[in-house]
């Protein structure tokens, strides 16, 4: 069993437990398998078809299965990624993948950085609670 866990854990072995970083050499399936092997939540959003900040928020909300009352702004995104989850009971950890974040005029560098800052803040939030939160991203 420990050998199987070691194999599954492999992609995350050298990744800090609370970080937001480029997906680079990782494959989504490997990250998902690692999350499952560690008993952690795996959250995935493919944002390739997003054209605007609202599209990005809508797609994340839909693919992460946020509640219907999600406010669809960056503050609401942070809220959904932190406090309500913490209050719902012990959390095993998170592996988050934001694939193909748009990189064009309607979702410019500032918007991309704001989005990633939300996940950096969530990583800090969970780190303060000793819960792993790893977020991997790529740009379109």
N, CA, C and O atoms as a GROMACS GRO file, in nm:
protein
  560
    1UNK      N    1   0.083  -0.120   0.000
    1UNK     CA    2   0.000   0.000   0.000
    1UNK      C    3   0.087   0.126   0.000
    1UNK      O    4   0.061   0.219  -0.076
    2UNK      N    5   0.190   0.129   0.085
    2UNK     CA    6   0.278   0.246   0.090
    2UNK      C    7   0.351   0.266  -0.042
    2UNK      O    8   0.377   0.379  -0.082
    3UNK      N    9   0.384   0.156  -0.109
    3UNK     CA   10   0.450   0.165  -0.240
    3UNK      C   11   0.356   0.230  -0.341
    3UNK      O   12   0.398   0.315  -0.420
    4UNK      N   13   0.229   0.189  -0.340
    4UNK     CA   14   0.129   0.248  -0.430
    4UNK      C   15   0.112   0.396  -0.400
    4UNK      O   16   0.106   0.478  -0.492
    5UNK      N   17   0.104   0.432  -0.270
    5UNK     CA   18   0.089   0.572  -0.231
    5UNK      C   19   0.211   0.652  -0.277
    5UNK      O   20   0.196   0.764  -0.326
    6UNK      N   21   0.330   0.595  -0.263
    6UNK     CA   22   0.452   0.664  -0.305
    6UNK      C   23   0.449   0.691  -0.456
    6UNK      O   24   0.491   0.798  -0.500
    7UNK      N   25   0.400   0.595  -0.535
    7UNK     CA   26   0.390   0.615  -0.680
    7UNK      C   27   0.290   0.726  -0.712
    7UNK      O   28   0.318   0.812  -0.796
    8UNK      N   29   0.176   0.724  -0.646
    8UNK     CA   30   0.071   0.821  -0.672
    8UNK      C   31   0.113   0.960  -0.627
    8UNK      O   32   0.080   1.059  -0.692
    9UNK      N   33   0.185   0.967  -0.518
    9UNK     CA   34   0.229   1.093  -0.459
    9UNK      C   35   0.344   1.155  -0.540
    9UNK      O   36   0.374   1.273  -0.523
   10UNK      N   37   0.406   1.077  -0.627
   10UNK     CA   38   0.528   1.119  -0.696
   10UNK      C   39   0.520   1.260  -0.757
   10UNK      O   40   0.612   1.339  -0.734
   11UNK      N   41   0.417   1.295  -0.833
   11UNK     CA   42   0.419   1.428  -0.894
   11UNK      C   43   0.424   1.542  -0.793
   11UNK      O   44   0.475   1.650  -0.824
   12UNK      N   45   0.374   1.520  -0.673
   12UNK     CA   46   0.368   1.626  -0.573
   12UNK      C   47   0.481   1.619  -0.471
   12UNK      O   48   0.492   1.706  -0.384
   13UNK      N   49   0.562   1.519  -0.480
   13UNK     CA   50   0.666   1.497  -0.380
   13UNK      C   51   0.756   1.618  -0.359
   13UNK      O   52   0.790   1.651  -0.246
   14UNK      N   53   0.794   1.685  -0.466
   14UNK     CA   54   0.886   1.799  -0.455
   14UNK      C   55   0.815   1.934  -0.472
   14UNK      O   56   0.879   2.035  -0.504
   15UNK      N   57   0.685   1.934  -0.451
   15UNK     CA   58   0.607   2.057  -0.464
   15UNK      C   59   0.565   2.101  -0.323
   15UNK      O   60   0.504   2.023  -0.249
   16UNK      N   61   0.597   2.225  -0.288
   16UNK     CA   62   0.554   2.277  -0.157
   16UNK      C   63   0.406   2.251  -0.137
   16UNK      O   64   0.330   2.242  -0.234
   17UNK      N   65   0.365   2.240  -0.013
   17UNK     CA   66   0.225   2.203   0.013
   17UNK      C   67   0.127   2.319  -0.004
   17UNK      O   68   0.007   2.294  -0.012
   18UNK      N   69   0.173   2.443  -0.008
   18UNK     CA   70   0.083   2.556  -0.027
   18UNK      C   71   0.146   2.652  -0.128
   18UNK      O   72   0.226   2.738  -0.092
   19UNK      N   73   0.107   2.634  -0.254
   19UNK     CA   74   0.173   2.708  -0.361
   19UNK      C   75   0.080   2.722  -0.481
   19UNK      O   76  -0.011   2.642  -0.501
   20UNK      N   77   0.105   2.825  -0.559
   20UNK     CA   78   0.041   2.844  -0.688
   20UNK      C   79   0.155   2.852  -0.789
   20UNK      O   80   0.243   2.938  -0.777
   21UNK      N   81   0.155   2.763  -0.887
   21UNK     CA   82   0.265   2.759  -0.982
   21UNK      C   83   0.219   2.712  -1.119
   21UNK      O   84   0.113   2.652  -1.134
   22UNK      N   85   0.301   2.740  -1.218
   22UNK     CA   86   0.273   2.695  -1.354
   22UNK      C   87   0.270   2.543  -1.356
   22UNK      O   88   0.345   2.476  -1.284
   23UNK      N   89   0.184   2.488  -1.440
   23UNK     CA   90   0.170   2.343  -1.449
   23UNK      C   91   0.294   2.280  -1.512
   23UNK      O   92   0.327   2.165  -1.480
   24UNK      N   93   0.362   2.351  -1.599
   24UNK     CA   94   0.485   2.309  -1.667
   24UNK      C   95   0.487   2.163  -1.705
   24UNK      O   96   0.413   2.122  -1.794
   25UNK      N   97   0.571   2.086  -1.640
   25UNK     CA   98   0.593   1.946  -1.681
   25UNK      C   99   0.488   1.850  -1.627
   25UNK      O  100   0.491   1.731  -1.659
   26UNK      N  101   0.396   1.900  -1.547
   26UNK     CA  102   0.294   1.811  -1.493
   26UNK      C  103   0.183   1.788  -1.595
   26UNK      O  104   0.152   1.875  -1.676
   27UNK      N  105   0.127   1.670  -1.589
   27UNK     CA  106   0.008   1.641  -1.669
   27UNK      C  107  -0.112   1.640  -1.575
   27UNK      O  108  -0.101   1.600  -1.459
   28UNK      N  109  -0.225   1.685  -1.626
   28UNK     CA  110  -0.346   1.696  -1.544
   28UNK      C  111  -0.380   1.561  -1.483
   28UNK      O  112  -0.413   1.553  -1.364
   29UNK      N  113  -0.374   1.455  -1.561
   29UNK     CA  114  -0.411   1.322  -1.510
   29UNK      C  115  -0.320   1.280  -1.395
   29UNK      O  116  -0.367   1.221  -1.298
   30UNK      N  117  -0.191   1.311  -1.404
   30UNK     CA  118  -0.099   1.278  -1.294
   30UNK      C  119  -0.137   1.354  -1.167
   30UNK      O  120  -0.134   1.298  -1.057
   31UNK      N  121  -0.172   1.480  -1.182
   31UNK     CA  122  -0.211   1.560  -1.066
   31UNK      C  123  -0.341   1.508  -1.005
   31UNK      O  124  -0.356   1.502  -0.883
   32UNK      N  125  -0.434   1.470  -1.091
   32UNK     CA  126  -0.560   1.414  -1.041
   32UNK      C  127  -0.535   1.282  -0.968
   32UNK      O  128  -0.589   1.260  -0.860
   33UNK      N  129  -0.453   1.197  -1.026
   33UNK     CA  130  -0.421   1.069  -0.963
   33UNK      C  131  -0.352   1.091  -0.828
   33UNK      O  132  -0.380   1.020  -0.731
   34UNK      N  133  -0.263   1.190  -0.822
   34UNK     CA  134  -0.193   1.221  -0.697
   34UNK      C  135  -0.292   1.269  -0.591
   34UNK      O  136  -0.285   1.229  -0.475
   35UNK      N  137  -0.385   1.356  -0.632
   35UNK     CA  138  -0.486   1.406  -0.538
   35UNK      C  139  -0.570   1.292  -0.484
   35UNK      O  140  -0.594   1.283  -0.364
   36UNK      N  141  -0.614   1.204  -0.572
   36UNK     CA  142  -0.696   1.090  -0.531
   36UNK      C  143  -0.614   1.000  -0.437
   36UNK      O  144  -0.664   0.956  -0.333
   37UNK      N  145  -0.490   0.974  -0.474
   37UNK     CA  146  -0.404   0.890  -0.392
   37UNK      C  147  -0.380   0.946  -0.253
   37UNK      O  148  -0.364   0.871  -0.157
   38UNK      N  149  -0.378   1.077  -0.242
   38UNK     CA  150  -0.358   1.142  -0.113
   38UNK      C  151  -0.490   1.168  -0.040
   38UNK      O  152  -0.491   1.216   0.074
   39UNK      N  153  -0.601   1.137  -0.106
   39UNK     CA  154  -0.732   1.160  -0.046
   39UNK      C  155  -0.768   1.308  -0.042
   39UNK      O  156  -0.846   1.351   0.044
   40UNK      N  157  -0.713   1.387  -0.135
   40UNK     CA  158  -0.738   1.531  -0.139
   40UNK      C  159  -0.842   1.564  -0.246
   40UNK      O  160  -0.865   1.487  -0.339
   41UNK      N  161  -0.902   1.682  -0.231
   41UNK     CA  162  -0.996   1.731  -0.332
   41UNK      C  163  -0.919   1.767  -0.459
   41UNK      O  164  -0.810   1.825  -0.452
   42UNK      N  165  -0.975   1.732  -0.574
   42UNK     CA  166  -0.918   1.771  -0.703
   42UNK      C  167  -1.019   1.863  -0.771
   42UNK      O  168  -1.132   1.822  -0.800
   43UNK      N  169  -0.978   1.986  -0.796
   43UNK     CA  170  -1.064   2.084  -0.861
   43UNK      C  171  -1.001   2.122  -0.994
   43UNK      O  172  -0.884   2.162  -0.998
   44UNK      N  173  -1.077   2.110  -1.101
   44UNK     CA  174  -1.024   2.134  -1.236
   44UNK      C  175  -1.116   2.227  -1.312
   44UNK      O  176  -1.238   2.211  -1.313
   45UNK      N  177  -1.055   2.325  -1.377
   45UNK     CA  178  -1.132   2.413  -1.467
   45UNK      C  179  -1.051   2.436  -1.593
   45UNK      O  180  -0.936   2.479  -1.588
   46UNK      N  181  -1.113   2.407  -1.707
   46UNK     CA  182  -1.055   2.440  -1.837
   46UNK      C  183  -1.121   2.569  -1.883
   46UNK      O  184  -1.242   2.575  -1.903
   47UNK      N  185  -1.038   2.673  -1.899
   47UNK     CA  186  -1.090   2.807  -1.928
   47UNK      C  187  -1.064   2.849  -2.073
   47UNK      O  188  -1.069   2.968  -2.104
   48UNK      N  189  -1.036   2.754  -2.160
   48UNK     CA  190  -0.999   2.784  -2.298
   48UNK      C  191  -1.103   2.866  -2.373
   48UNK      O  192  -1.068   2.946  -2.460
   49UNK      N  193  -1.230   2.848  -2.341
   49UNK     CA  194  -1.336   2.919  -2.414
   49UNK      C  195  -1.377   3.051  -2.349
   49UNK      O  196  -1.469   3.118  -2.397
   50UNK      N  197  -1.311   3.088  -2.242
   50UNK     CA  198  -1.345   3.213  -2.173
   50UNK      C  199  -1.295   3.332  -2.253
   50UNK      O  200  -1.184   3.332  -2.306
   51UNK      N  201  -1.379   3.435  -2.259
   51UNK     CA  202  -1.344   3.557  -2.331
   51UNK      C  203  -1.327   3.676  -2.238
   51UNK      O  204  -1.267   3.776  -2.276
   52UNK      N  205  -1.381   3.667  -2.117
   52UNK     CA  206  -1.382   3.781  -2.026
   52UNK      C  207  -1.368   3.733  -1.882
   52UNK      O  208  -1.370   3.613  -1.854
   53UNK      N  209  -1.354   3.829  -1.791
   53UNK     CA  210  -1.348   3.798  -1.648
   53UNK      C  211  -1.474   3.724  -1.606
   53UNK      O  212  -1.468   3.626  -1.532
   54UNK      N  213  -1.589   3.770  -1.653
   54UNK     CA  214  -1.715   3.705  -1.618
   54UNK      C  215  -1.719   3.562  -1.667
   54UNK      O  216  -1.765   3.473  -1.595
   55UNK      N  217  -1.671   3.538  -1.791
   55UNK     CA  218  -1.664   3.401  -1.843
   55UNK      C  219  -1.576   3.313  -1.755
   55UNK      O  220  -1.612   3.199  -1.723
   56UNK      N  221  -1.459   3.366  -1.716
   56UNK     CA  222  -1.367   3.290  -1.632
   56UNK      C  223  -1.435   3.252  -1.501
   56UNK      O  224  -1.429   3.137  -1.459
   57UNK      N  225  -1.499   3.348  -1.437
   57UNK     CA  226  -1.567   3.322  -1.310
   57UNK      C  227  -1.682   3.223  -1.328
   57UNK      O  228  -1.701   3.133  -1.246
   58UNK      N  229  -1.759   3.239  -1.436
   58UNK     CA  230  -1.870   3.147  -1.464
   58UNK      C  231  -1.819   3.004  -1.483
   58UNK      O  232  -1.876   2.908  -1.431
   59UNK      N  233  -1.711   2.990  -1.558
   59UNK     CA  234  -1.657   2.857  -1.588
   59UNK      C  235  -1.599   2.792  -1.462
   59UNK      O  236  -1.619   2.673  -1.440
   60UNK      N  237  -1.528   2.870  -1.382
   60UNK     CA  238  -1.475   2.815  -1.256
   60UNK      C  239  -1.591   2.772  -1.168
   60UNK      O  240  -1.589   2.662  -1.113
   61UNK      N  241  -1.691   2.857  -1.154
   61UNK     CA  242  -1.807   2.824  -1.069
   61UNK      C  243  -1.875   2.696  -1.116
   61UNK      O  244  -1.910   2.610  -1.035
   62UNK      N  245  -1.892   2.683  -1.246
   62UNK     CA  246  -1.958   2.565  -1.301
   62UNK      C  247  -1.872   2.440  -1.283
   62UNK      O  248  -1.922   2.337  -1.238
   63UNK      N  249  -1.744   2.449  -1.317
   63UNK     CA  250  -1.658   2.331  -1.315
   63UNK      C  251  -1.616   2.291  -1.173
   63UNK      O  252  -1.585   2.174  -1.149
   64UNK      N  253  -1.615   2.386  -1.080
   64UNK     CA  254  -1.586   2.354  -0.940
   64UNK      C  255  -1.715   2.322  -0.863
   64UNK      O  256  -1.710   2.291  -0.744
   65UNK      N  257  -1.827   2.330  -0.930
   65UNK     CA  258  -1.961   2.310  -0.873
   65UNK      C  259  -1.986   2.396  -0.748
   65UNK      O  260  -2.024   2.346  -0.642
   66UNK      N  261  -1.965   2.526  -0.766
   66UNK     CA  262  -1.996   2.621  -0.660
   66UNK      C  263  -2.147   2.630  -0.643
   66UNK      O  264  -2.222   2.595  -0.734
   67UNK      N  265  -2.192   2.676  -0.527
   67UNK     CA  266  -2.336   2.691  -0.506
   67UNK      C  267  -2.395   2.795  -0.601
   67UNK      O  268  -2.324   2.883  -0.651
   68UNK      N  269  -2.524   2.784  -0.626
   68UNK     CA  270  -2.590   2.876  -0.721
   68UNK      C  271  -2.586   3.020  -0.675
   68UNK      O  272  -2.597   3.111  -0.758
   69UNK      N  273  -2.569   3.045  -0.546
   69UNK     CA  274  -2.564   3.183  -0.497
   69UNK      C  275  -2.426   3.247  -0.511
   69UNK      O  276  -2.405   3.359  -0.464
   70UNK      N  277  -2.330   3.178  -0.577
   70UNK     CA  278  -2.196   3.232  -0.599
   70UNK      C  279  -2.204   3.371  -0.661
   70UNK      O  280  -2.272   3.389  -0.762
   71UNK      N  281  -2.137   3.469  -0.602
   71UNK     CA  282  -2.147   3.609  -0.642
   71UNK      C  283  -2.078   3.646  -0.772
   71UNK      O  284  -2.098   3.757  -0.821
   72UNK      N  285  -1.999   3.558  -0.828
   72UNK     CA  286  -1.933   3.578  -0.957
   72UNK      C  287  -1.848   3.705  -0.962
   72UNK      O  288  -1.856   3.785  -1.055
   73UNK      N  289  -1.766   3.722  -0.857
   73UNK     CA  290  -1.662   3.824  -0.856
   73UNK      C  291  -1.544   3.764  -0.780
   73UNK      O  292  -1.556   3.657  -0.720
   74UNK      N  293  -1.431   3.833  -0.782
   74UNK     CA  294  -1.311   3.777  -0.722
   74UNK      C  295  -1.325   3.757  -0.571
   74UNK      O  296  -1.272   3.661  -0.516
   75UNK      N  297  -1.396   3.847  -0.503
   75UNK     CA  298  -1.417   3.829  -0.359
   75UNK      C  299  -1.498   3.703  -0.330
   75UNK      O  300  -1.466   3.628  -0.238
   76UNK      N  301  -1.600   3.680  -0.409
   76UNK     CA  302  -1.683   3.561  -0.392
   76UNK      C  303  -1.603   3.434  -0.423
   76UNK      O  304  -1.621   3.331  -0.359
   77UNK      N  305  -1.514   3.443  -0.522
   77UNK     CA  306  -1.429   3.329  -0.555
   77UNK      C  307  -1.342   3.293  -0.434
   77UNK      O  308  -1.333   3.177  -0.396
   78UNK      N  309  -1.279   3.392  -0.376
   78UNK     CA  310  -1.196   3.368  -0.258
   78UNK      C  311  -1.281   3.306  -0.146
   78UNK      O  312  -1.241   3.209  -0.082
   79UNK      N  313  -1.398   3.364  -0.123
   79UNK     CA  314  -1.486   3.312  -0.018
   79UNK      C  315  -1.520   3.165  -0.041
   79UNK      O  316  -1.517   3.085   0.052
   80UNK      N  317  -1.552   3.129  -0.165
   80UNK     CA  318  -1.590   2.991  -0.195
   80UNK      C  319  -1.472   2.894  -0.179
   80UNK      O  320  -1.491   2.776  -0.154
   81UNK      N  321  -1.351   2.945  -0.195
   81UNK     CA  322  -1.233   2.860  -0.185
   81UNK      C  323  -1.181   2.846  -0.042
   81UNK      O  324  -1.088   2.769  -0.017
   82UNK      N  325  -1.240   2.919   0.052
   82UNK     CA  326  -1.182   2.921   0.186
   82UNK      C  327  -1.283   2.895   0.298
   82UNK      O  328  -1.312   2.779   0.329
   83UNK      N  329  -1.336   2.998   0.356
   83UNK     CA  330  -1.410   2.990   0.482
   83UNK      C  331  -1.523   2.887   0.484
   83UNK      O  332  -1.529   2.807   0.577
   84UNK      N  333  -1.614   2.886   0.385
   84UNK     CA  334  -1.723   2.787   0.393
   84UNK      C  335  -1.670   2.643   0.394
   84UNK      O  336  -1.726   2.557   0.462
   85UNK      N  337  -1.563   2.618   0.320
   85UNK     CA  338  -1.505   2.483   0.319
   85UNK      C  339  -1.445   2.450   0.455
   85UNK      O  340  -1.461   2.339   0.506
   86UNK      N  341  -1.377   2.549   0.512
   86UNK     CA  342  -1.316   2.529   0.644
   86UNK      C  343  -1.423   2.501   0.748
   86UNK      O  344  -1.406   2.414   0.835
   87UNK      N  345  -1.533   2.574   0.740
   87UNK     CA  346  -1.641   2.558   0.838
   87UNK      C  347  -1.719   2.428   0.819
   87UNK      O  348  -1.791   2.385   0.909
   88UNK      N  349  -1.705   2.365   0.702
   88UNK     CA  350  -1.781   2.242   0.676
   88UNK      C  351  -1.716   2.119   0.739
   88UNK      O  352  -1.772   2.010   0.732
   89UNK      N  353  -1.599   2.136   0.798
   89UNK     CA  354  -1.534   2.023   0.865
   89UNK      C  355  -1.391   2.008   0.821
   89UNK      O  356  -1.342   2.084   0.738
   90UNK      N  357  -1.322   1.909   0.876
   90UNK     CA  358  -1.181   1.887   0.841
   90UNK      C  359  -1.165   1.866   0.691
   90UNK      O  360  -1.243   1.794   0.628
   91UNK      N  361  -1.064   1.927   0.635
   91UNK     CA  362  -1.036   1.915   0.492
   91UNK      C  363  -0.905   1.839   0.472
   91UNK      O  364  -0.809   1.860   0.546
   92UNK      N  365  -0.900   1.749   0.372
   92UNK     CA  366  -0.781   1.667   0.350
   92UNK      C  367  -0.673   1.738   0.268
   92UNK      O  368  -0.558   1.694   0.268
   93UNK      N  369  -0.708   1.845   0.201
   93UNK     CA  370  -0.613   1.914   0.113
   93UNK      C  371  -0.675   1.931  -0.025
   93UNK      O  372  -0.780   1.875  -0.056
   94UNK      N  373  -0.606   2.011  -0.108
   94UNK     CA  374  -0.660   2.047  -0.238
   94UNK      C  375  -0.550   2.045  -0.344
   94UNK      O  376  -0.438   2.089  -0.320
   95UNK      N  377  -0.585   1.993  -0.460
   95UNK     CA  378  -0.504   2.009  -0.581
   95UNK      C  379  -0.597   2.075  -0.682
   95UNK      O  380  -0.700   2.018  -0.720
   96UNK      N  381  -0.560   2.196  -0.725
   96UNK     CA  382  -0.643   2.276  -0.814
   96UNK      C  383  -0.569   2.294  -0.945
   96UNK      O  384  -0.449   2.322  -0.946
   97UNK      N  385  -0.639   2.277  -1.057
   97UNK     CA  386  -0.580   2.302  -1.188
   97UNK      C  387  -0.668   2.402  -1.262
   97UNK      O  388  -0.788   2.380  -1.281
   98UNK      N  389  -0.605   2.512  -1.303
   98UNK     CA  390  -0.669   2.614  -1.388
   98UNK      C  391  -0.598   2.607  -1.522
   98UNK      O  392  -0.489   2.662  -1.540
   99UNK      N  393  -0.661   2.539  -1.615
   99UNK     CA  394  -0.595   2.515  -1.744
   99UNK      C  395  -0.641   2.616  -1.849
   99UNK      O  396  -0.760   2.647  -1.860
  100UNK      N  397  -0.546   2.666  -1.924
  100UNK     CA  398  -0.570   2.757  -2.037
  100UNK      C  399  -0.641   2.885  -1.996
  100UNK      O  400  -0.743   2.922  -2.054
  101UNK      N  401  -0.585   2.951  -1.894
  101UNK     CA  402  -0.636   3.082  -1.856
  101UNK      C  403  -0.618   3.174  -1.976
  101UNK      O  404  -0.509   3.177  -2.034
  102UNK      N  405  -0.721   3.249  -2.015
  102UNK     CA  406  -0.710   3.333  -2.134
  102UNK      C  407  -0.602   3.440  -2.119
  102UNK      O  408  -0.576   3.491  -2.010
  103UNK      N  409  -0.541   3.471  -2.230
  103UNK     CA  410  -0.437   3.575  -2.234
  103UNK      C  411  -0.461   3.663  -2.355
  103UNK      O  412  -0.396   3.649  -2.458
  104UNK      N  413  -0.556   3.755  -2.341
  104UNK     CA  414  -0.588   3.848  -2.449
  104UNK      C  415  -0.643   3.977  -2.390
  104UNK      O  416  -0.649   3.991  -2.268
  105UNK      N  417  -0.680   4.070  -2.473
  105UNK     CA  418  -0.719   4.204  -2.428
  105UNK      C  419  -0.834   4.205  -2.327
  105UNK      O  420  -0.833   4.284  -2.234
  106UNK      N  421  -0.933   4.117  -2.345
  106UNK     CA  422  -1.048   4.117  -2.254
  106UNK      C  423  -1.018   4.050  -2.120
  106UNK      O  424  -1.092   4.068  -2.023
  107UNK      N  425  -0.910   3.973  -2.113
  107UNK     CA  426  -0.864   3.914  -1.987
  107UNK      C  427  -0.713   3.934  -1.985
  107UNK      O  428  -0.636   3.841  -2.009
  108UNK      N  429  -0.674   4.057  -1.955
  108UNK     CA  430  -0.535   4.100  -1.968
  108UNK      C  431  -0.449   4.053  -1.851
  108UNK      O  432  -0.496   3.983  -1.761
  109UNK      N  433  -0.322   4.093  -1.856
  109UNK     CA  434  -0.226   4.051  -1.754
  109UNK      C  435  -0.274   4.086  -1.613
  109UNK      O  436  -0.258   4.006  -1.521
  110UNK      N  437  -0.330   4.204  -1.597
  110UNK     CA  438  -0.379   4.245  -1.464
  110UNK      C  439  -0.489   4.151  -1.415
  110UNK      O  440  -0.488   4.110  -1.298
  111UNK      N  441  -0.583   4.117  -1.501
  111UNK     CA  442  -0.691   4.026  -1.463
  111UNK      C  443  -0.636   3.887  -1.430
  111UNK      O  444  -0.681   3.824  -1.334
  112UNK      N  445  -0.540   3.840  -1.509
  112UNK     CA  446  -0.479   3.710  -1.481
  112UNK      C  447  -0.410   3.710  -1.345
  112UNK      O  448  -0.423   3.615  -1.268
  113UNK      N  449  -0.336   3.817  -1.316
  113UNK     CA  450  -0.267   3.827  -1.187
  113UNK      C  451  -0.367   3.835  -1.072
  113UNK      O  452  -0.344   3.776  -0.966
  114UNK      N  453  -0.477   3.907  -1.091
  114UNK     CA  454  -0.580   3.913  -0.986
  114UNK      C  455  -0.637   3.774  -0.959
  114UNK      O  456  -0.657   3.734  -0.844
  115UNK      N  457  -0.664   3.701  -1.067
  115UNK     CA  458  -0.716   3.565  -1.053
  115UNK      C  459  -0.617   3.478  -0.976
  115UNK      O  460  -0.655   3.410  -0.880
  116UNK      N  461  -0.491   3.480  -1.017
  116UNK     CA  462  -0.391   3.397  -0.950
  116UNK      C  463  -0.369   3.442  -0.805
  116UNK      O  464  -0.341   3.360  -0.718
  117UNK      N  465  -0.382   3.574  -0.781
  117UNK     CA  466  -0.369   3.623  -0.643
  117UNK      C  467  -0.476   3.564  -0.552
  117UNK      O  468  -0.450   3.536  -0.435
  118UNK      N  469  -0.597   3.545  -0.605
  118UNK     CA  470  -0.704   3.482  -0.526
  118UNK      C  471  -0.660   3.343  -0.481
  118UNK      O  472  -0.679   3.305  -0.366
  119UNK      N  473  -0.600   3.268  -0.574
  119UNK     CA  474  -0.555   3.133  -0.540
  119UNK      C  475  -0.431   3.136  -0.450
  119UNK      O  476  -0.414   3.047  -0.367
  120UNK      N  477  -0.345   3.236  -0.466
  120UNK     CA  478  -0.232   3.251  -0.373
  120UNK      C  479  -0.283   3.280  -0.232
  120UNK      O  480  -0.232   3.225  -0.134
  121UNK      N  481  -0.382   3.367  -0.222
  121UNK     CA  482  -0.441   3.398  -0.091
  121UNK      C  483  -0.509   3.275  -0.031
  121UNK      O  484  -0.502   3.252   0.090
  122UNK      N  485  -0.575   3.196  -0.115
  122UNK     CA  486  -0.637   3.072  -0.067
  122UNK      C  487  -0.529   2.975  -0.018
  122UNK      O  488  -0.547   2.907   0.083
  123UNK      N  489  -0.416   2.967  -0.090
  123UNK     CA  490  -0.306   2.881  -0.048
  123UNK      C  491  -0.253   2.925   0.089
  123UNK      O  492  -0.224   2.842   0.175
  124UNK      N  493  -0.242   3.056   0.109
  124UNK     CA  494  -0.198   3.108   0.240
  124UNK      C  495  -0.301   3.075   0.348
  124UNK      O  496  -0.265   3.033   0.458
  125UNK      N  497  -0.428   3.095   0.316
  125UNK     CA  498  -0.536   3.066   0.410
  125UNK      C  499  -0.526   2.921   0.459
  125UNK      O  500  -0.527   2.895   0.579
  126UNK      N  501  -0.515   2.828   0.364
  126UNK     CA  502  -0.509   2.687   0.400
  126UNK      C  503  -0.376   2.653   0.465
  126UNK      O  504  -0.370   2.569   0.554
  127UNK      N  505  -0.268   2.719   0.422
  127UNK     CA  506  -0.138   2.696   0.485
  127UNK      C  507  -0.139   2.733   0.632
  127UNK      O  508  -0.080   2.663   0.715
  128UNK      N  509  -0.208   2.843   0.665
  128UNK     CA  510  -0.221   2.884   0.806
  128UNK      C  511  -0.292   2.777   0.888
  128UNK      O  512  -0.276   2.770   1.010
  129UNK      N  513  -0.371   2.694   0.822
  129UNK     CA  514  -0.447   2.589   0.889
  129UNK      C  515  -0.382   2.452   0.871
  129UNK      O  516  -0.440   2.349   0.906
  130UNK      N  517  -0.261   2.453   0.816
  130UNK     CA  518  -0.182   2.329   0.795
  130UNK      C  519  -0.252   2.230   0.701
  130UNK      O  520  -0.242   2.109   0.718
  131UNK      N  521  -0.324   2.285   0.603
  131UNK     CA  522  -0.394   2.204   0.502
  131UNK      C  523  -0.325   2.230   0.368
  131UNK      O  524  -0.313   2.345   0.327
  132UNK      N  525  -0.279   2.125   0.297
  132UNK     CA  526  -0.215   2.145   0.166
  132UNK      C  527  -0.312   2.205   0.064
  132UNK      O  528  -0.428   2.163   0.054
  133UNK      N  529  -0.265   2.303  -0.011
  133UNK     CA  530  -0.343   2.364  -0.118
  133UNK      C  531  -0.244   2.397  -0.229
  133UNK      O  532  -0.166   2.492  -0.220
  134UNK      N  533  -0.249   2.316  -0.334
  134UNK     CA  534  -0.158   2.336  -0.448
  134UNK      C  535  -0.243   2.372  -0.569
  134UNK      O  536  -0.338   2.302  -0.603
  135UNK      N  537  -0.206   2.480  -0.633
  135UNK     CA  538  -0.277   2.525  -0.753
  135UNK      C  539  -0.179   2.531  -0.869
  135UNK      O  540  -0.073   2.592  -0.860
  136UNK      N  541  -0.217   2.468  -0.978
  136UNK     CA  542  -0.136   2.466  -1.099
  136UNK      C  543  -0.214   2.534  -1.210
  136UNK      O  544  -0.336   2.516  -1.221
  137UNK      N  545  -0.146   2.613  -1.292
  137UNK     CA  546  -0.215   2.686  -1.397
  137UNK      C  547  -0.135   2.684  -1.526
  137UNK      O  548  -0.014   2.662  -1.527
  138UNK      N  549  -0.206   2.710  -1.635
  138UNK     CA  550  -0.144   2.733  -1.766
  138UNK      C  551  -0.221   2.843  -1.835
  138UNK      O  552  -0.338   2.868  -1.805
  139UNK      N  553  -0.154   2.909  -1.927
  139UNK     CA  554  -0.217   3.015  -2.006
  139UNK      C  555  -0.248   2.962  -2.145
  139UNK      O  556  -0.179   2.874  -2.197
  140UNK      N  557  -0.352   3.016  -2.204
  140UNK     CA  558  -0.394   2.977  -2.339
  140UNK      C  559  -0.294   3.030  -2.439
  140UNK      O  560  -0.311   3.008  -2.560
   0.00000   0.00000   0.00000
